[in-house]
Amino acid sequence: MCYDIIEEKGTEQELFSFLLSGEACCYSGKDDMDKLFLQRFDEMMKSMNTSLPAKVEYRIVRNGETCDELADRICLVNQKHYCRNQREMIGNWCFFKTWASANLTCNLSLDDIQNVYDLNTFRGWERLYGFLHEKLLCLVKSSSLKMSGIDISNLDTIKNLLYIGLKPFEERMEEENVCRRYGDIACLLYVNLGEIEETIFSYRVERRHMKLWKTQESRLFDIAIRNMMKKYPAQMFTNLQDIDDHNYCQSVEEVRNLDYFTMTSHDWGANGAATIFYPGMMEEIYEKFGPFFAVFTSDREVNIHSAARFDYDVIRRILRDTDRAFPQGKLSDTIFLYVPHKGLVPFQAA
């Protein structure tokens, strides 16, 4: 199925350019051209919903506008696009939500949508429909195991979808889920149901599944971590500008003479903090970088500080400042010290 609205080429160009421009924020949707495009976009979404397994709703949030709670939750994934203190967006975004299960959301940049729309042809709406339909079908299918069609009872069918995720530890996690605990951090096992841009939709593995799979917990974690190593290779950077410039280091050797660096996954992707648990990673850092502290400021990154060249009180102050700036995004309040043959242990200053 294809939703294709054909109007005069110049009119469509003008409408879409206006929607994506900074000037559109000043009109707050009152301009006739803006309203006309949004009306067409809404018609396209209604048509698309007839072919999706569950309904998807959307909301456009422009540069400088304040997010509501729904948009706020997904914005936590894109910290560099969101002013937390003012709760304002940086850039223009379209938020999509499905009611199939747990009110899952995803967001897409309107700049990306503009590229797909392709102003130089008359097939802009057709291209846009295909692009969004693929993403939103993934969103709906990822909303539950039933929607995904994944057979959770068969380990062979899901083992390549296993990955680990880090969350703030809660007591019930060890009872209900396959979990490894590191101080106030829980390392949990997930099944990847689908991905859209920087968002991973997943199902948390429960202990009852161990009986179905008849395997050891250690084997599951080993499979999950090796899956992540292939899909989300570890990278290092030293400042936020490196992220924007895609200026990453690929090995510890490149950062061995620094006082600190940050570890993440490909392009500051999801679950970047878990990269420190890749096989041999801590040992390599210790060998080439020396004794180190690890600070988990979010699930996307872990900051590595040289124990020999950095003051503990300074690290604690940095962690407090990070907590104030990103209170909803922090992963742990603990400063960890790597101890050979023991791994990461919570550190207490004398």
C-alpha positions, 0 to 999 in steps of 0.5 A: 500500500502506498499513500501518494498525495500529488500537488504542485511541486512548488507548493509541497516544497514550500510547505515542507521547507516552512515546517522544518525551518526555525521560522515555523516555531514563531507561528506555533502552527497558526500559519495556513501553509503549516496547517495544510502540511500537517493536515496532509501528514495527519491524513497519511498517518491515518491511512498508515494505521489501517495497515499496522497491527496496532494504532500509532499516534504522533506529535511534532515538537519543534526547536525550543518547544517544551516537551511533555512527559511522553516526549521527555521519556524518549528525549532522555535517549538523545541527551545532546538534543535536549535541554534538561534544565529548560525542558526544551527541544534542540532541533525539530522532532516527530514523536511516535507512540503505540498503545499496543503495550506499555506505551512505547515511543520512538522519535525521528528527526524532521531533518531525516524525514526531509531527506526521505521526502526528497523535494526534487521529485513528485514521489515525496509522499510515497517515499515518506510513507515507505520510510515511516511505515517500516519504522512504525511497523518495527515499533508495533512489533517491538511492543510485545512478544506476541506482536514480535512473533518471537518464540521465547521458549526456544533458545535457538531462535532467540540466542542471536538477539540476546544482549545485556543492559545496565539498570539501577539495581532494585532488590526484586531484580535478582528474584525475578530476572537473570541478573548480575549485581555490581554494587548499585548496578544491575546487569540484566539479560534482554531479548532485542525485539527491534531497533529504531534509530538510537532506541532498542525495544526489548524483552527482559529475560526472567528466571523462569525462562532458564527452566525452558532453555535448560542452560546455565546463566553464565552461558547466556551472559557469554552469548549476550556479550559476544552479540554486543561486541559484534553489533556495538563495538567499544569506542573511546572519546575525551569530550562531547565534541568528539561525539559530534565529529565522530572522532572516536578512538578504537583502542585503549592504546590511543588513550593510555597517556590521558588522565581520563576518557569515556567508553561507549558503543558505536556512535555513542549508541545504546548500552554504551556503558556495558562495553566495559564488561566485554571480555578482556576489556578491564584487563586491557585498560588496567595493563595499558592505562594503569589502575583506574576508577569507573564512573557510570554516569548513564547507561550510554557511557562509563567514564574511566579515570586514572587512579594515579593521576586523578583525585578522588574528590574531583571525581566525586564532584564531577559525579554530583554535577552530572547528577544535577544536570541529568537527574533522570538519566544517571545510572549509579552514584557509586565510584568503582575501582578496578581490582585485578582478578576481582573486577569492579568493586565499590570504592570508599575513600579513607 
